[in-house]
Amino acid sequence: MADSETPLLDELEEGPWPSFVKEMKRAAEKNEAAKDLLRQLERSYVDKVGHWKHGGIVGVKGYGGGVIGRYSDLPEEFPAVAEFHTMRVNMPSGWFYNTKKLRELCDVWDKHGSGLTNMHGATGDIILLGTSTDHLQPCFDDLAEIGFDLGGSGSDMRTPSCCVGPGRCEWACIDTLELLYDLTMTYQDQLHRPMFPYKSKMKISGCPNDCVAAVPRSDIAIVGTWRDKIRIDPVEVANYANDGLDIVQEVVMLCPTRCMTWDGKTKTLTIEDAECNRCMHCINLMPKALRPGVERGATILVGGKAPIVHGALLSWVIVPFMKIEPPYTELKELLDKIWEWWDENGKMRERLGELINRLGMRNFLKAVGLPAVPQMVKAPRANPYYFWDPEEVK
Amino acid sequence: MATRTDFGPPYFRDMLPPVIQKNYGQWKYHERIKPGLLVHVAESGDRLWTVRVGSPRLVSTDWIREVCDIADQFCDGHLRFTSRHNVEFLVSDEAKVEPLIAYLQEHGYPVGGTGHAITNPVHTQGWIHCHTPATDASGIVKAVMDELYEYFVDWKLPAYCRVSLACCLNMCGAVHCSDVAILGIHRKPPVINHDVVRAKCEIPNVIAACPTGAIRPDPKTKSLIVNEEKCMYCGNCYTMCPGMPLADPVGDGVSIWVGGKVSSARTPPKFSRLVIPYLPNNPPRWPETTAAVKNIIETWAKHARKHERMGEWIDRIGWERFFTLAGIEFKPQLIDDFTLAPETYRSTPTFKW
């Protein structure tokens, strides 16, 4: 038997966790590019550096984004990955699939690309990993035939994503799946044609558990919440206690607002709803007994991002509560105003949160027409450096 | 043929199994039956079982077809993926649940990732497909998850635990709010190739890209100068200009960050904090990184109270106690000196020895 060309990677075929090296080898049996990808990766494992060149602009007709150009810096050694571009394909809301659709996708990708994918990329797209320039347009045309469009890349609205929502979760305070589809369709131009100062990410979670990390990971986060009372089924509360849940230690003591009391004799849980901040902890622990209220909507937060350029930010509350119902007019008007202000004022590669930091939350709120409310801050300012509009001083 | 554009993704409702179509928005409660198995119960009384398995994220079309075969056999052709690269098989027929789990376990699919477990690490491309990585992604995740496998398939932890990896500061994996984050870093300033800078780069944009103001124009060479004392190796200049590469086999490696969270349950979302500023790139199994992650998770598991996420546990005991319990040396790099640094300095003499 010939010695393996990839002794280092071969070690990653062992062990209980599923092996990406096995997947690469399966693809390599059918595809030369996948084979060269494996060989080039082995080379990186020896050299301890990557072997992809910087950038390269490629795309499909009519779009400015959705394809990431990628070229090997060792094209003579690994000719089949000399061009090895990524296509970002917009996933269905909530990453729900039927097998027919997934098989059609596999057929298209086996015809045009390496046969390797990410299910899914970190932003949410289906990532088709590796094809040559001449296959991009035919691949897109075949994807269009089976109903898959491209996602975002570059300085555009990136492919938005959402949690499983009302598809399978009793805590969904908004219809995340339908809202995501509607916003994706409404903003196809912003998704496909980069025209912003930088990327703009939007994520939708149905409750404050935030299963898609909207608050840390998106410029515009829409997070479901409610305004009325937690719904209690007292019999089920008692059942949880009888089944061994320590309601005092595990629920009441961990409540951040201490808005609950437990009467162990009568096995009664009392919630002072006006003091509840809707963190979800008690509901998470007792889903059969406690449920979000019925007057539901979303909190809108903006500014979240990863470190590049000026440091990571978590999103900030700008609208404590908004009703989220089709045709979502109030939300879309707000989105349009936010993007317009950012587009007018943002420097190249300045994310929304960084622009708000530079020009001030005060200017942002004024531009998008939102009132200042205490829910926006953890605490008021502790310094005496603040502005007045001249018309306020009369 | 005119190319069709702007038609959007497939409509999700066409993908939903009948039990979801019928009970959409009408779910009443759910139960975690055992690791990897959930049941959701609708107001109608209908039930939907979910069996979750971890995937390697980087998968072949053959793997997708295999997963489809399984979904055809047990789930009438319906499945979904999670935001952390897990597959969820959606089962409407209770009789098929245990046979499905048995089939998956027999064929090497890790069933788990729900409840008080480590779920699938979110990660980036690394050396497989990225042009700015400081480390690999899939390789480290594979090595780490081989070590932590028992915590994926079983409930042995005090609370949820999210491990994430990003191969450079761009953080495509947005790891900055994870219980344990593995982040690729550079440690050397860019090596300027003046010919490439002159030919391919917009000099003002490169200067503006530097968060520490370390780059200035060099009129003599019509290129750029980097003030190496101010450079924090973020790689932003290289993103803007191919003439400023930072990748280096000695300089590059891995840093470890802990205590972040995304959910607002109990406490607000938190950033992860740096606890190990550098570990070497040591492929194929990154033993130093794997050992560090395992140590941190097992130290937390041993000392935290039930429901206490990594960051909540550390907030209770104090960071100084974290370092003694975890046996991690406190290095000068852990003290912030970027833009909001003073917020992290202590202003009280109340602390632990």
Contacts between the chains, C-beta under 8 A, distances in Angstrom:
chain1	res1	chain2	res2	distance
A	8	B	283	5.9
A	8	B	284	4.4
A	9	B	139	7.9
A	9	B	284	6.3
A	11	B	284	4.7
A	11	B	285	6.5
A	12	B	139	6.0
A	12	B	142	5.2
A	12	B	143	7.2
A	12	B	284	5.4
A	12	B	285	7.5
A	14	B	146	7.8
A	15	B	142	7.1
A	15	B	143	7.8
A	15	B	146	3.4
A	15	B	149	7.7
A	16	B	108	8.0
A	16	B	110	6.9
A	16	B	146	6.1
A	16	B	149	4.5
A	17	B	54	7.0
A	17	B	56	7.4
A	17	B	110	6.6
A	17	B	142	5.7
A	17	B	145	3.8
A	17	B	146	4.9
A	17	B	149	5.8
A	17	B	152	7.8
A	18	B	54	6.4
A	18	B	55	6.2
A	18	B	56	4.2
A	18	B	108	6.8
A	18	B	109	7.1
A	18	B	110	6.8
A	19	B	56	6.2
A	19	B	142	6.3
A	20	B	56	4.2
A	20	B	57	7.1
A	20	B	58	4.1
A	20	B	59	7.7
A	20	B	138	4.4
A	20	B	139	8.0
A	20	B	142	6.2
A	21	B	142	7.7
A	22	B	56	8.0
A	23	B	56	6.0
A	23	B	58	5.8
A	23	B	59	5.1
A	23	B	60	4.6
A	23	B	63	5.8
A	24	B	58	7.2
A	24	B	60	7.5
A	26	B	60	4.4
A	26	B	62	4.9
A	26	B	63	7.1
A	27	B	60	4.3
A	27	B	61	7.4
A	27	B	62	7.4
A	34	B	60	7.8
A	37	B	128	7.1
A	41	B	127	5.9
A	41	B	128	5.8
A	41	B	136	7.9
A	44	B	127	3.8
A	44	B	136	6.9
A	45	B	127	7.5
A	45	B	136	7.4
A	45	B	139	7.3
A	45	B	283	4.2
A	45	B	284	5.8
A	47	B	249	6.3
A	48	B	249	3.9
A	48	B	252	6.7
A	48	B	281	4.8
A	48	B	283	7.0
A	49	B	127	7.7
A	49	B	247	4.6
A	49	B	248	7.1
A	49	B	249	5.7
A	49	B	252	6.9
A	50	B	126	7.6
A	50	B	127	4.6
A	50	B	130	6.3
A	50	B	131	6.7
A	50	B	132	7.8
A	50	B	133	4.8
A	50	B	247	6.2
A	51	B	127	7.3
A	52	B	129	6.8
A	52	B	130	6.6
A	52	B	131	4.3
A	53	B	131	6.4
A	53	B	242	7.5
A	54	B	131	5.3
A	54	B	238	7.3
A	54	B	242	3.5
A	54	B	245	7.8
A	55	B	131	6.7
A	55	B	242	6.7
A	60	B	3	7.5
A	61	B	3	5.1
A	61	B	5	7.8
A	62	B	3	6.1
A	62	B	5	4.4
A	62	B	6	8.0
A	63	B	5	6.7
A	70	B	129	6.4
A	70	B	131	7.0
A	84	B	129	7.4
A	86	B	129	6.6
A	90	B	8	6.7
A	90	B	9	4.0
A	91	B	9	6.2
A	91	B	81	7.9
A	92	B	9	5.2
A	92	B	10	4.8
A	92	B	11	7.1
A	92	B	12	4.3
A	92	B	15	5.4
A	93	B	9	7.4
A	93	B	12	3.8
A	94	B	12	5.8
A	94	B	80	6.3
A	95	B	80	5.0
A	95	B	81	4.0
A	95	B	82	7.0
A	95	B	83	7.7
A	96	B	12	5.2
A	96	B	15	4.0
A	96	B	16	5.8
A	96	B	78	7.6
A	96	B	80	4.6
A	97	B	15	5.3
A	97	B	78	7.6
A	97	B	79	5.9
A	97	B	80	6.5
A	97	B	81	7.6
A	98	B	14	7.5
A	98	B	15	5.1
A	98	B	77	5.1
A	98	B	78	5.9
A	99	B	68	3.8
A	99	B	69	7.9
A	99	B	71	5.2
A	99	B	72	5.4
A	99	B	77	4.2
A	99	B	78	7.7
A	99	B	79	7.3
A	100	B	77	6.8
A	101	B	10	6.1
A	101	B	14	8.0
A	101	B	15	6.7
A	102	B	64	5.7
A	102	B	65	8.0
A	102	B	67	7.9
A	102	B	68	5.4
A	103	B	64	7.9
A	103	B	65	6.4
A	103	B	68	5.7
A	105	B	64	7.6
A	106	B	61	3.9
A	106	B	64	5.3
A	106	B	65	5.7
A	109	B	61	5.7
A	110	B	61	5.4
A	115	B	60	5.4
A	115	B	61	4.7
A	115	B	62	7.5
A	116	B	58	6.5
A	116	B	59	7.5
A	116	B	60	6.0
A	116	B	61	8.0
A	117	B	58	7.8
A	117	B	59	6.0
A	117	B	60	7.6
A	117	B	61	6.9
A	117	B	64	7.1
A	118	B	57	5.5
A	118	B	58	6.0
A	118	B	59	7.5
A	118	B	85	7.8
A	118	B	125	7.9
A	119	B	55	6.5
A	119	B	57	7.0
A	119	B	59	5.8
A	119	B	64	6.9
A	119	B	81	5.5
A	119	B	85	6.7
A	119	B	87	7.8
A	120	B	81	6.0
A	120	B	85	6.9
A	121	B	172	7.7
A	122	B	122	5.9
A	122	B	123	7.7
A	122	B	124	6.5
A	122	B	172	5.0
A	122	B	173	4.9
A	122	B	174	6.5
A	123	B	172	7.6
A	124	B	83	7.2
A	129	B	58	7.4
A	129	B	128	7.8
A	129	B	129	5.9
A	130	B	129	7.4
A	137	B	3	7.7
A	140	B	3	7.5
A	141	B	1	7.6
A	141	B	3	6.4
A	144	B	3	7.2
A	144	B	4	4.8
A	144	B	7	6.9
A	147	B	7	7.4
A	147	B	10	4.8
A	148	B	9	6.9
A	148	B	10	6.5
A	149	B	5	7.8
A	149	B	6	7.3
A	149	B	7	5.4
A	149	B	8	5.3
A	149	B	9	6.0
A	161	B	83	7.0
A	163	B	83	7.3
A	164	B	80	7.1
A	164	B	82	8.0
A	166	B	24	5.6
A	166	B	25	3.7
A	166	B	27	7.3
A	167	B	12	7.6
A	167	B	16	6.3
A	167	B	20	5.4
A	167	B	24	6.6
A	167	B	80	8.0
A	168	B	20	6.4
A	168	B	27	6.5
A	168	B	40	5.5
A	168	B	48	6.4
A	168	B	50	7.1
A	168	B	90	7.7
A	169	B	27	6.3
A	169	B	30	7.8
A	169	B	40	7.6
A	170	B	27	4.0
A	170	B	28	5.8
A	170	B	29	5.7
A	170	B	30	6.6
A	170	B	40	7.2
A	172	B	25	7.1
A	175	B	25	6.8
A	177	B	12	5.3
A	181	B	8	7.5
A	181	B	9	7.4
A	181	B	11	6.5
A	181	B	12	6.2
A	184	B	8	5.6
A	184	B	9	6.4
A	185	B	8	4.8
A	188	B	6	4.0
A	188	B	8	6.2
A	189	B	6	7.0
A	192	B	5	7.0
A	192	B	6	6.3
A	208	B	263	7.0
A	208	B	264	4.0
A	208	B	265	7.2
A	209	B	263	4.8
A	209	B	264	7.3
A	209	B	265	6.2
A	210	B	262	5.3
A	210	B	263	5.5
A	210	B	264	6.6
A	210	B	269	7.4
A	211	B	83	6.2
A	212	B	83	4.9
A	213	B	83	7.2
A	213	B	174	6.6
A	213	B	177	6.8
A	213	B	262	4.5
A	215	B	262	6.8
A	215	B	264	7.7
A	215	B	269	5.1
A	216	B	174	6.2
A	216	B	176	6.4
A	216	B	177	4.1
A	216	B	260	8.0
A	216	B	262	5.7
A	216	B	269	5.8
A	217	B	174	4.4
A	217	B	177	8.0
A	249	B	306	7.8
A	250	B	306	6.3
A	250	B	307	6.2
A	254	B	266	5.4
A	254	B	307	5.9
A	255	B	266	7.8
A	256	B	266	5.6
A	256	B	267	6.6
A	279	B	264	5.2
A	279	B	265	5.4
A	279	B	266	5.9
A	279	B	267	7.9
A	280	B	263	7.3
A	280	B	264	6.8
A	280	B	265	4.9
A	281	B	265	4.6
A	281	B	266	4.7
A	281	B	307	7.6
A	284	B	265	5.9
A	285	B	307	7.7
A	287	B	29	4.5
A	287	B	30	5.6
A	287	B	31	7.6
A	288	B	29	4.4
A	288	B	31	7.4
A	291	B	28	7.9
A	291	B	29	7.6
A	306	B	166	7.8
A	306	B	169	7.8
A	306	B	170	6.7
A	306	B	171	3.6
A	306	B	172	7.8
A	306	B	174	5.0
A	306	B	176	6.1
A	307	B	169	5.2
A	307	B	170	7.9
A	307	B	171	6.1
A	307	B	176	6.9
A	307	B	234	7.4
A	308	B	169	6.1
A	308	B	170	5.4
A	308	B	171	7.5
A	308	B	234	7.0
A	308	B	236	5.9
A	308	B	239	7.5
A	309	B	209	6.5
A	309	B	211	5.3
A	309	B	236	5.8
A	310	B	211	5.4
A	310	B	339	6.6
A	311	B	211	7.5
A	311	B	338	6.3
A	311	B	339	5.7
A	311	B	340	7.0
A	312	B	171	7.6
A	312	B	176	4.4
A	312	B	271	6.4
A	314	B	177	7.4
A	314	B	269	5.5
A	314	B	271	7.3
A	347	B	208	7.1
A	348	B	205	6.3
A	348	B	208	7.1
A	349	B	205	7.8
A	349	B	208	7.6
A	349	B	209	6.5
A	349	B	240	7.9
